[in-house]
Amino acid sequence: MQGGSGHCLCGAVRFAFDGAANWQAHCHCESCRRNCAAPFTSFLGVDHGKWRWTGTAPARYASSPGVTRHFCPTCGTPMAYESEVWPHEIHFYAATLDDPGAYEPTEHVNWNEHLPWLKLADGLPVRRKPRRLAPDEDTAPVLNLIRRAFAYMDGVVDPPSSVHQLTTDVIARQAEDGEVWVVEENGGPIACLFLTPRADHLYVGKVAVSEAYRRQGLAAQLVALTERRARERGLMRLELESRVELIANHKAFEALGFARTGARAHEGFDRPTSLTFAKVIA
């Protein structure tokens, strides 16, 4: 949508913005649901400097660290959301627009928190928020996910995949010494990856997506997460390895912005058995 305005229930708090919204999406996270007492919340993002309050200034509530929610002090209508995660913009509630029919959502975000009784068939893509696994959590579901996702490599790669040496204790140590991130649905992991910081790059390992959830953009969402984590650590390069036999995986990594940078041989082999791929973060 190109520009717009809106107001609260009583009409005291008003806003206006110029130019196109940065994005338009439905959010299913619990905090937004509780803030609005609704099954999900519809937002649009607008850059600072392109919007303004045109009526009474709203009240502010720090709902969690780094998050500020704006609402009408008279009627209580939620008006806007700000977070340190998005320091360049404010998020307005689409239902407060003077012309809410002009709103054009393109996706559902934080879908992993959606309510099970909410049945939608709008065809919009969904994005789930990854969660970092704590070392003291049960890692068996993650191990099972990885084993199932990597099972197709048996009899294909030589030497056999290192997944056969993976245990729940190994995953717990990875969660403590590095990072383990999971994407969940219905209380269980449907995708995961390991992150290990090294001197000049962030190493990405054990990328796994449940077969039932493939081709839904989860790998791309996880790569976006790795880029954010690398920047936060001051590392501007990602690296991963893939066995030479897995041609389809190579093409998938290249589609995600990785480029082949090298090869190595496992101990006892006189030929390359693994390829290295890297992505420089702009």
Secondary structure, 3 states (H helix, E strand, C coil): CEEEEEECCCCCCEEEEEEECCEEEEECCHHHHHHHCCCCEEEEEEECCCEEECCCCCEEEEEECCEEEEECCCCCCEEEEEECCCCCEEEEEHHHECCHHHCCCCEEECHHHCCCCCCCCCCCCECCCCEECCCCCCCHHHHHHHHHHHHHHCCCCCCCCHHHHCCHHHHHHHHHHCEEEEEEECCEEEEEEEEEECCCCEEEEEEEECHHHCCCCHHHHHHHHHHHHHHHCCCCEEEEEEECCCHHHHHHHHHCCCEEEEEECCCCCCCCCEEEEEEECC
